[in-house]
Amino acid sequence: MNYTSSYSGFRGIQQSINNMRVFALLFLCVTALPAQQAAPPNNLAQSNQQKARALIDQMISTLGGQAYLTAQDSQSEGRTGRFYHGSSEGGASFHHFWQWPGKERFEFTKQRDIVSIYVGDKAYETTFHGTQTLSPEKDADLNRFMLRRRYTLEIILRQWLVAPGTALFYEGAALQENHSVQKVTIMNANNESVTLMIDTDSHLPVKKTFTVRDPQTRDRDEIAEVYDNWKKIQGVNTPYNTLILLNGELYRQYFLSEITYNNHLSPSLFEPGPLNFNPNKK
């Protein structure tokens, strides 16, 4: 008997069996891989959302909890300034009245003789020429202000968070405005989203950003609000300094000198009255 030939044949058969075993093992590993990987992403997504929610809940508690969430109105005064490419375009003193939901009144100048009223998506202005309706489509500055009204912290934390379809995403730690922050993005069912940068130590919001499309150029603009100089007023933590950034550049600023909450403001404050604007009035 040719043992060399038989041994070679045996080795060949054994090698074929080994190859089949390796192939079968690889096949089992590959086919099992999707099943093994399916669970972790779901767990990670759930863990991510839970962390985001915990940070938001902690922030709300620091803002004042129920005192913050149930405040019905505020009355404040201070100064505001407007900027263009970093250069000041002037400023003015203001008195501001706010009533939930969606009502605001600004009175400008020391005489408080220029009045702007915002109710929902309507805007009105009163000057010595009379009262008129304002159109955001014709005024870029007004359009940005009206967009900011849709993304206020009150609307996000009182309405978005409890609405069906809202999702939260934790986006990690970062450094913003010289603060160590935790970033959380909140997206509603209309695919509108806002990112909050929450101070790691104080748990107060440092910055809020959202992106909108310019109605004239169709370009996407990032609008940011930066909060500072927090003071607790009637149980509500309130930023006395707010900076508005447009695509990273300082655009407007507000400095409060005084604010009070739950003043039971008269509804008449938010009624524009007769529309009697006359550009020829002197």
Residue frames as qw, qx, qy, qz and C-alpha x, y, z in Angstrom:
[[0.000, 0.890, 0.455, 0.000, 0.00, 0.00, 0.00],
 [0.376, 0.441, -0.024, 0.814, 1.20, 3.48, -0.85],
 [0.373, -0.633, -0.530, 0.424, 1.02, 5.10, 2.59],
 [0.213, -0.239, 0.060, 0.945, 2.32, 8.39, 1.30],
 [0.171, -0.246, -0.559, -0.773, -0.53, 8.66, -1.16],
 [0.419, -0.576, -0.698, -0.074, -3.09, 7.59, 1.43],
 [0.386, -0.500, -0.366, 0.684, -1.75, 10.03, 3.98],
 [0.071, -0.068, 0.233, 0.967, -1.85, 12.87, 1.45],
 [0.292, -0.410, -0.658, -0.560, -5.41, 11.98, 0.61],
 [0.452, -0.593, -0.618, 0.249, -6.34, 11.92, 4.27],
 [0.290, -0.347, -0.137, 0.881, -4.67, 15.31, 4.80],
 [0.067, -0.150, -0.436, -0.885, -6.63, 16.69, 1.87],
 [0.399, -0.545, -0.680, -0.284, -9.92, 15.40, 3.26],
 [0.461, -0.543, -0.470, 0.521, -9.09, 16.72, 6.73],
 [0.192, -0.160, 0.071, 0.966, -8.16, 20.12, 5.30],
 [0.213, -0.340, -0.563, -0.722, -11.45, 20.25, 3.43],
 [0.469, -0.604, -0.644, 0.037, -13.33, 19.45, 6.63],
 [0.398, -0.431, -0.266, 0.764, -11.42, 22.14, 8.50],
 [0.046, 0.055, 0.299, 0.951, -12.15, 24.65, 5.76],
 [0.346, -0.496, -0.643, -0.470, -15.82, 23.78, 5.94],
 [0.486, -0.584, -0.543, 0.357, -15.79, 24.25, 9.71],
 [0.274, -0.275, -0.047, 0.920, -14.12, 27.64, 9.41],
 [0.114, -0.232, -0.483, -0.836, -16.58, 28.67, 6.71],
 [0.429, -0.576, -0.672, -0.180, -19.53, 27.52, 8.83],
 [0.445, -0.517, -0.400, 0.612, -18.17, 29.40, 11.86],
 [0.135, -0.114, 0.155, 0.972, -17.69, 32.56, 9.82],
 [0.239, -0.386, -0.628, -0.632, -21.18, 32.15, 8.37],
 [0.459, -0.621, -0.624, 0.122, -22.69, 31.84, 11.85],
 [0.364, -0.408, -0.205, 0.812, -20.76, 34.89, 13.08],
 [0.021, 0.048, 0.339, 0.939, -21.80, 37.00, 10.12],
 [0.347, -0.470, -0.648, -0.489, -25.45, 35.97, 10.28],
 [0.492, -0.597, -0.560, 0.298, -25.54, 36.50, 14.05],
 [0.353, -0.042, -0.103, 0.929, -23.89, 39.92, 13.85],
 [0.199, -0.412, -0.287, -0.842, -27.01, 41.93, 12.87],
 [0.631, -0.568, -0.498, -0.174, -29.01, 40.32, 15.67],
 [0.628, -0.356, -0.345, 0.599, -26.27, 41.16, 18.17],
 [0.243, 0.029, 0.029, 0.969, -25.99, 44.74, 16.91],
 [0.208, -0.578, -0.539, -0.577, -29.74, 45.40, 16.77],
 [0.525, -0.687, -0.487, 0.128, -30.20, 45.72, 20.53],
 [0.503, -0.322, -0.171, 0.783, -27.39, 48.14, 21.49],
 [0.083, 0.255, 0.248, 0.931, -28.51, 51.02, 19.23],
 [0.427, -0.633, -0.490, -0.420, -32.01, 50.88, 20.73],
 [0.649, -0.562, -0.364, 0.361, -30.56, 50.82, 24.20],
 [0.434, -0.088, 0.006, 0.897, -28.19, 53.65, 23.35],
 [0.081, -0.455, -0.371, -0.805, -30.99, 55.75, 21.87],
 [0.547, -0.680, -0.456, -0.172, -33.15, 55.22, 24.93],
 [0.644, -0.431, -0.235, 0.586, -30.26, 56.00, 27.27],
 [0.297, 0.158, 0.160, 0.928, -29.43, 59.12, 25.23],
 [0.261, -0.592, -0.399, -0.650, -33.02, 60.40, 25.43],
 [0.643, -0.634, -0.415, 0.108, -33.21, 59.68, 29.15],
 [0.554, -0.254, -0.123, 0.783, -30.04, 61.65, 29.79],
 [0.081, 0.329, 0.271, 0.901, -31.31, 64.55, 27.69],
 [0.445, -0.657, -0.454, -0.405, -34.62, 64.54, 29.59],
 [0.664, -0.522, -0.354, 0.401, -32.85, 64.44, 32.96],
 [0.400, -0.046, 0.006, 0.915, -30.77, 67.48, 32.00],
 [0.147, -0.463, -0.361, -0.796, -33.85, 69.39, 30.84],
 [0.584, -0.648, -0.474, -0.118, -35.78, 68.48, 34.01],
 [0.616, -0.378, -0.247, 0.645, -32.83, 69.62, 36.13],
 [0.208, 0.170, 0.161, 0.950, -32.67, 72.89, 34.19],
 [0.340, -0.594, -0.444, -0.578, -36.42, 73.51, 34.66],
 [0.649, -0.591, -0.425, 0.219, -36.07, 72.85, 38.39],
 [0.497, -0.225, -0.092, 0.833, -33.22, 75.39, 38.57],
 [0.020, 0.367, 0.325, 0.871, -35.24, 77.93, 36.59],
 [0.336, -0.163, 0.338, -0.864, -37.87, 77.74, 39.32],
 [0.102, 0.182, 0.974, -0.089, -39.85, 74.57, 38.66],
 [0.066, 0.664, 0.742, 0.068, -43.57, 75.21, 38.90],
 [0.088, -0.780, -0.152, 0.601, -43.01, 78.89, 39.66],
 [0.085, -0.384, 0.541, 0.743, -41.31, 79.15, 36.27],
 [0.068, 0.191, 0.887, 0.414, -43.72, 76.91, 34.36],
 [0.045, -0.689, -0.723, 0.022, -46.87, 78.59, 35.69],
 [0.135, -0.435, -0.071, 0.888, -45.84, 82.26, 35.56],
 [0.381, 0.680, 0.626, 0.013, -48.66, 84.02, 33.72],
 [0.314, 0.900, 0.111, 0.280, -47.15, 87.42, 33.02],
 [0.629, -0.314, -0.097, 0.704, -44.18, 89.70, 33.60],
 [0.143, 0.976, 0.109, 0.119, -43.43, 93.40, 33.57],
 [0.742, -0.267, 0.079, 0.610, -39.87, 94.62, 33.05],
 [0.231, 0.971, -0.037, -0.043, -37.79, 97.61, 32.07],
 [0.715, -0.348, 0.327, 0.511, -34.27, 98.12, 30.82],
 [0.188, 0.747, -0.337, -0.541, -32.26, 99.07, 27.75],
 [0.846, 0.259, 0.443, 0.145, -31.81, 97.50, 24.34],
 [0.003, 0.713, -0.423, -0.559, -29.31, 98.04, 21.57],
 [0.866, 0.448, 0.219, -0.048, -29.00, 96.95, 17.95],
 [0.355, -0.593, 0.556, 0.462, -25.81, 96.05, 16.08],
 [0.805, 0.582, 0.027, -0.116, -24.79, 95.55, 12.47],
 [0.799, 0.396, -0.279, 0.356, -21.57, 93.65, 11.76],
 [0.661, -0.224, -0.389, 0.601, -20.36, 94.46, 15.27],
 [0.131, 0.172, -0.063, 0.974, -21.09, 98.19, 15.09],
 [0.065, 0.478, 0.686, -0.545, -23.76, 99.76, 17.28],
 [0.022, 0.440, 0.538, 0.719, -26.79, 101.20, 15.52],
 [0.286, -0.417, 0.119, -0.855, -28.10, 102.88, 18.66],
 [0.261, -0.221, -0.897, 0.280, -30.14, 101.90, 21.66],
 [0.384, -0.471, -0.169, -0.776, -33.25, 102.80, 23.60],
 [0.234, -0.092, 0.765, -0.593, -34.86, 102.33, 26.97],
 [0.487, -0.172, -0.671, -0.533, -37.88, 100.06, 27.04],
 [0.525, -0.118, 0.599, -0.594, -40.76, 98.83, 29.16],
 [0.369, 0.105, -0.850, -0.360, -41.84, 95.31, 28.36],
 [0.656, -0.066, 0.440, -0.610, -45.09, 93.52, 29.20],
 [0.318, 0.174, -0.889, -0.279, -45.51, 89.80, 28.56],
 [0.684, -0.063, 0.419, -0.594, -48.55, 87.58, 29.06],
 [0.126, -0.108, 0.968, 0.188, -48.80, 83.86, 28.45],
 [0.722, -0.044, 0.495, 0.481, -49.43, 82.69, 25.84],
 [0.500, 0.343, 0.484, 0.631, -47.97, 84.80, 23.06],
 [0.030, 0.937, 0.281, 0.204, -48.73, 88.40, 24.06],
 [0.589, -0.228, -0.092, 0.770, -46.09, 91.13, 24.29],
 [0.111, 0.959, 0.210, 0.156, -45.99, 94.89, 24.49],
 [0.612, -0.090, -0.064, 0.784, -42.90, 97.12, 24.20],
 [0.019, 0.981, 0.193, 0.010, -42.90, 100.82, 25.03],
 [0.712, 0.139, 0.002, 0.688, -39.79, 102.66, 23.83],
 [0.194, 0.560, -0.073, 0.802, -38.10, 105.96, 24.69],
 [0.124, -0.067, -0.615, 0.776, -38.35, 107.82, 27.98],
 [0.431, 0.059, 0.050, -0.899, -41.73, 109.17, 26.91],
 [0.369, 0.128, 0.916, -0.092, -42.88, 105.62, 26.07],
 [0.472, 0.561, 0.092, -0.674, -44.49, 107.07, 22.96],
 [0.500, 0.367, -0.676, -0.398, -43.45, 104.32, 20.53],
 [0.675, -0.145, 0.602, -0.400, -45.41, 101.13, 21.20],
 [0.428, 0.248, -0.790, -0.361, -45.08, 97.69, 19.62],
 [0.708, -0.106, 0.486, -0.501, -47.68, 95.00, 20.34],
 [0.330, 0.256, -0.864, -0.283, -47.42, 91.33, 19.38],
 [0.703, -0.023, 0.481, -0.523, -50.35, 88.95, 19.70],
 [0.873, 0.221, 0.434, 0.027, -49.77, 85.49, 18.22],
 [0.619, 0.121, 0.422, 0.651, -48.47, 86.07, 14.69],
 [0.152, 0.882, 0.321, 0.311, -49.81, 89.64, 14.51],
 [0.510, -0.222, -0.149, 0.818, -47.65, 92.73, 15.00],
 [0.046, 0.910, 0.353, 0.214, -48.73, 96.34, 15.51],
 [0.484, -0.052, -0.161, 0.858, -46.91, 99.63, 15.97],
 [0.072, -0.920, -0.385, -0.025, -48.13, 102.93, 17.37],
 [0.452, -0.044, -0.032, 0.890, -46.27, 106.21, 16.81],
 [0.117, 0.482, 0.223, -0.839, -47.40, 109.84, 16.49],
 [0.261, 0.131, -0.602, -0.743, -48.58, 108.85, 12.99],
 [0.798, -0.081, 0.013, -0.598, -51.12, 106.49, 14.54],
 [0.627, -0.238, 0.735, -0.101, -51.39, 102.69, 14.72],
 [0.647, 0.463, -0.437, -0.420, -50.68, 100.26, 11.88],
 [0.967, -0.088, 0.237, -0.014, -50.26, 96.54, 11.27],
 [0.064, -0.721, 0.633, 0.273, -46.68, 95.49, 10.56],
 [0.931, 0.312, -0.097, -0.162, -45.68, 92.89, 7.96],
 [0.671, -0.508, 0.484, 0.239, -42.76, 90.56, 8.77],
 [0.777, 0.367, 0.398, 0.320, -42.40, 89.78, 5.06],
 [0.351, 0.857, 0.066, 0.373, -41.40, 93.40, 4.41],
 [0.203, -0.849, 0.375, -0.312, -39.12, 93.86, 7.42],
 [0.714, 0.228, -0.633, 0.192, -36.21, 91.47, 8.01],
 [0.041, 0.303, -0.641, 0.704, -35.68, 92.70, 11.57],
 [0.652, -0.117, 0.244, -0.708, -39.33, 92.17, 12.45],
 [0.867, 0.145, -0.406, -0.249, -39.31, 88.77, 10.74],
 [0.497, 0.251, -0.729, 0.398, -36.41, 87.60, 12.92],
 [0.245, -0.217, 0.541, -0.775, -38.15, 88.88, 16.03],
 [0.799, -0.010, -0.002, -0.602, -41.35, 87.02, 15.11],
 [0.787, 0.205, -0.582, 0.008, -39.32, 83.85, 14.51],
 [0.201, 0.281, -0.719, 0.603, -37.68, 84.21, 17.90],
 [0.552, -0.177, 0.298, -0.758, -41.15, 84.38, 19.45],
 [0.893, 0.067, -0.294, -0.334, -41.82, 80.87, 18.08],
 [0.773, 0.151, -0.536, 0.304, -38.71, 79.51, 19.80],
 [0.259, -0.693, 0.353, -0.573, -38.95, 81.10, 23.24],
 [0.126, 0.201, -0.908, 0.345, -37.90, 79.02, 26.23],
 [0.494, 0.073, 0.509, -0.701, -41.45, 79.23, 27.56],
 [0.781, 0.319, -0.173, -0.508, -42.91, 77.71, 24.40],
 [0.522, 0.373, -0.767, 0.011, -40.23, 75.01, 24.18],
 [0.090, 0.141, -0.865, 0.474, -40.49, 73.98, 27.84],
 [0.459, 0.155, 0.508, -0.712, -44.26, 74.39, 28.26],
 [0.749, 0.412, 0.029, -0.518, -45.54, 73.21, 24.88],
 [0.554, 0.503, -0.641, -0.169, -42.93, 71.27, 22.93],
 [0.016, -0.336, 0.897, -0.286, -41.96, 68.97, 25.79],
 [0.474, 0.143, 0.729, -0.473, -45.53, 67.75, 26.35],
 [0.641, 0.469, -0.142, -0.591, -46.55, 67.57, 22.68],
 [0.913, 0.087, 0.398, 0.032, -46.76, 64.21, 20.88],
 [0.778, 0.560, 0.069, 0.276, -43.82, 63.49, 18.60],
 [0.031, -0.927, 0.341, -0.153, -41.24, 65.59, 20.43],
 [0.931, 0.025, -0.207, 0.299, -37.78, 63.98, 20.63],
 [0.312, -0.907, 0.282, 0.016, -34.78, 64.85, 22.82],
 [0.870, 0.321, -0.199, 0.316, -31.13, 64.22, 21.98],
 [0.539, -0.774, 0.187, 0.275, -28.12, 64.52, 24.27],
 [0.682, 0.696, -0.094, 0.202, -25.19, 65.82, 22.21],
 [0.789, 0.019, -0.266, 0.554, -22.37, 65.75, 24.73],
 [0.407, -0.756, -0.129, 0.496, -20.25, 68.23, 26.63],
 [0.506, 0.605, 0.164, 0.592, -18.80, 71.41, 25.14],
 [0.337, -0.398, -0.210, 0.827, -17.39, 74.83, 25.96],
 [0.129, 0.694, 0.486, 0.515, -19.72, 77.76, 25.18],
 [0.143, -0.855, -0.039, -0.497, -19.38, 81.40, 26.22],
 [0.139, 0.510, -0.668, 0.525, -16.61, 80.39, 28.66],
 [0.696, -0.252, 0.415, -0.528, -18.93, 77.89, 30.34],
 [0.005, -0.116, 0.988, 0.106, -18.67, 74.12, 30.50],
 [0.626, 0.125, 0.085, -0.765, -22.04, 73.02, 29.11],
 [0.394, 0.124, 0.909, 0.044, -24.12, 69.97, 28.28],
 [0.282, 0.195, -0.394, -0.853, -25.84, 70.18, 24.88],
 [0.366, 0.327, 0.848, -0.200, -29.41, 68.99, 24.39],
 [0.186, 0.033, -0.486, -0.853, -31.43, 69.27, 21.18],
 [0.401, 0.365, 0.701, -0.463, -35.23, 69.25, 21.28],
 [0.114, 0.040, -0.645, -0.755, -37.15, 68.53, 18.07],
 [0.538, 0.227, 0.460, -0.669, -40.91, 68.79, 17.73],
 [0.641, 0.315, 0.700, 0.013, -43.25, 66.91, 15.40],
 [0.475, 0.863, 0.115, -0.128, -42.92, 69.68, 12.77],
 [0.821, 0.204, 0.011, 0.533, -39.15, 69.05, 12.53],
 [0.012, 0.882, -0.164, 0.441, -38.42, 72.36, 14.22],
 [0.829, -0.227, -0.345, 0.377, -35.47, 72.01, 16.55],
 [0.107, -0.909, 0.228, -0.333, -33.60, 74.04, 19.13],
 [0.764, 0.059, -0.486, 0.421, -30.33, 73.27, 20.88],
 [0.441, -0.868, 0.040, -0.224, -29.85, 74.26, 24.51],
 [0.560, 0.341, -0.551, 0.516, -26.42, 74.61, 26.11],
 [0.651, -0.704, -0.184, -0.216, -26.90, 73.99, 29.85],
 [0.011, 0.738, -0.565, 0.369, -24.26, 75.03, 32.36],
 [0.677, 0.032, -0.726, 0.119, -22.70, 71.92, 33.87],
 [0.272, -0.018, -0.655, 0.705, -22.44, 73.48, 37.34],
 [0.255, 0.097, 0.300, -0.914, -25.39, 75.88, 37.67],
 [0.258, 0.354, 0.897, 0.062, -27.78, 73.85, 35.44],
 [0.277, 0.740, 0.232, -0.568, -29.05, 77.13, 33.92],
 [0.710, 0.568, 0.323, 0.262, -29.24, 77.65, 30.16],
 [0.396, -0.486, 0.223, 0.747, -26.20, 79.47, 28.79],
 [0.150, 0.349, -0.472, -0.795, -27.20, 79.57, 25.13],
 [0.636, 0.403, 0.620, -0.219, -30.05, 78.59, 22.83],
 [0.030, 0.382, -0.564, -0.731, -29.65, 78.18, 19.07],
 [0.637, 0.431, 0.626, -0.124, -32.00, 77.39, 16.20],
 [0.206, -0.164, 0.578, 0.772, -31.83, 77.63, 12.43],
 [0.461, 0.657, 0.466, -0.372, -34.41, 79.26, 10.15],
 [0.515, 0.299, 0.510, 0.621, -34.62, 80.16, 6.49],
 [0.010, -0.386, -0.012, 0.922, -34.47, 83.81, 5.43],
 [0.518, 0.586, 0.580, -0.226, -37.77, 84.54, 3.62],
 [0.361, 0.861, -0.120, -0.339, -36.06, 86.80, 1.06],
 [0.155, 0.667, -0.702, -0.193, -32.67, 85.20, 0.33],
 [0.952, -0.020, -0.209, -0.224, -33.78, 81.63, 1.24],
 [0.411, 0.444, -0.690, 0.397, -30.44, 81.27, 3.04],
 [0.726, -0.476, -0.492, 0.067, -30.34, 79.45, 6.36],
 [0.009, -0.700, 0.323, -0.637, -29.69, 81.70, 9.34],
 [0.597, -0.262, -0.675, 0.347, -28.62, 80.61, 12.80],
 [0.267, -0.728, 0.039, -0.631, -30.16, 82.67, 15.58],
 [0.610, -0.127, -0.653, 0.430, -28.73, 82.32, 19.07],
 [0.376, -0.821, -0.019, -0.429, -29.64, 83.77, 22.45],
 [0.558, 0.152, -0.599, 0.554, -26.97, 84.00, 25.16],
 [0.526, -0.760, -0.261, -0.279, -28.13, 84.37, 28.78],
 [0.523, 0.151, -0.488, 0.682, -26.19, 85.85, 31.69],
 [0.064, -0.221, 0.370, -0.900, -26.46, 87.69, 35.02],
 [0.484, -0.398, -0.734, -0.263, -29.15, 85.45, 36.46],
 [0.154, -0.197, 0.508, -0.824, -31.25, 86.65, 39.40],
 [0.175, -0.367, -0.914, 0.005, -34.03, 84.85, 41.24],
 [0.253, -0.089, 0.058, -0.962, -37.18, 86.97, 41.23],
 [0.717, -0.049, 0.194, -0.667, -40.31, 85.66, 42.96],
 [0.779, -0.108, 0.613, -0.077, -38.96, 82.13, 42.70],
 [0.790, 0.579, 0.189, 0.075, -38.14, 82.44, 38.97],
 [0.564, -0.379, 0.336, 0.653, -34.52, 82.50, 37.79],
 [0.430, 0.867, 0.242, -0.065, -34.27, 85.33, 35.26],
 [0.657, 0.071, 0.166, 0.732, -31.42, 86.39, 32.93],
 [0.030, -0.862, -0.169, 0.477, -30.88, 90.14, 33.27],
 [0.048, 0.631, -0.507, -0.585, -28.56, 90.13, 30.25],
 [0.772, 0.319, 0.549, 0.024, -29.57, 88.58, 26.91],
 [0.009, -0.546, 0.510, 0.664, -27.51, 88.80, 23.74],
 [0.801, 0.465, 0.323, -0.195, -28.97, 87.92, 20.33],
 [0.273, -0.455, 0.654, 0.539, -26.54, 86.56, 17.73],
 [0.762, 0.561, 0.110, -0.304, -27.23, 86.26, 14.00],
 [0.869, 0.426, -0.159, 0.197, -24.91, 83.80, 12.27],
 [0.777, -0.138, -0.241, 0.565, -22.38, 84.26, 15.05],
 [0.239, 0.321, -0.063, 0.914, -22.41, 88.08, 15.08],
 [0.039, -0.410, -0.586, 0.698, -23.88, 90.25, 17.83],
 [0.018, 0.469, 0.629, 0.620, -27.22, 91.48, 16.55],
 [0.369, -0.682, -0.138, -0.616, -29.17, 92.80, 19.53],
 [0.381, -0.002, -0.742, 0.551, -28.85, 92.97, 23.31],
 [0.478, -0.688, -0.294, -0.461, -31.22, 93.45, 26.23],
 [0.323, 0.118, -0.651, 0.676, -30.25, 94.54, 29.74],
 [0.450, -0.685, -0.522, -0.238, -32.95, 94.41, 32.41],
 [0.064, 0.406, -0.451, 0.792, -32.95, 96.73, 35.38],
 [0.411, -0.031, 0.608, -0.679, -36.17, 95.43, 36.96],
 [0.467, -0.073, -0.732, -0.490, -38.74, 92.69, 36.46],
 [0.445, -0.067, 0.646, -0.616, -41.80, 91.39, 38.33],
 [0.190, -0.074, -0.918, -0.341, -44.03, 88.37, 37.70],
 [0.201, -0.509, -0.837, -0.013, -47.76, 87.63, 37.95],
 [0.030, -0.115, -0.175, 0.977, -48.92, 91.23, 37.93],
 [0.283, 0.594, 0.732, -0.177, -52.43, 90.41, 36.62],
 [0.112, -0.199, 0.317, 0.920, -51.89, 92.66, 33.63],
 [0.501, 0.513, 0.312, -0.623, -54.91, 94.29, 32.03],
 [0.657, 0.333, 0.622, 0.265, -55.94, 92.71, 28.68],
 [0.309, 0.934, 0.156, -0.093, -56.16, 96.23, 27.23],
 [0.316, -0.724, 0.463, 0.402, -52.35, 96.45, 27.25],
 [0.388, -0.127, 0.805, 0.430, -52.29, 94.00, 24.34],
 [0.427, 0.702, 0.570, -0.005, -55.07, 95.58, 22.30],
 [0.447, 0.071, 0.262, 0.852, -53.71, 97.78, 19.49],
 [0.165, 0.620, 0.295, -0.708, -56.83, 99.93, 19.24],
 [0.616, 0.728, 0.234, -0.189, -58.08, 101.48, 15.98],
 [0.662, 0.008, 0.393, 0.639, -55.78, 101.21, 12.98],
 [0.180, 0.945, 0.247, -0.115, -55.53, 104.90, 12.14],
 [0.596, -0.304, 0.280, 0.689, -52.02, 105.26, 10.75],
 [0.385, 0.905, 0.179, 0.010, -51.55, 108.43, 8.70],
 [0.745, -0.005, 0.068, 0.664, -48.03, 108.96, 7.26],
 [0.220, 0.595, 0.159, 0.757, -48.85, 112.63, 6.56],
 [0.491, -0.819, -0.293, -0.050, -49.79, 113.40, 10.15],
 [0.419, 0.484, -0.329, 0.694, -47.52, 116.01, 11.72]]
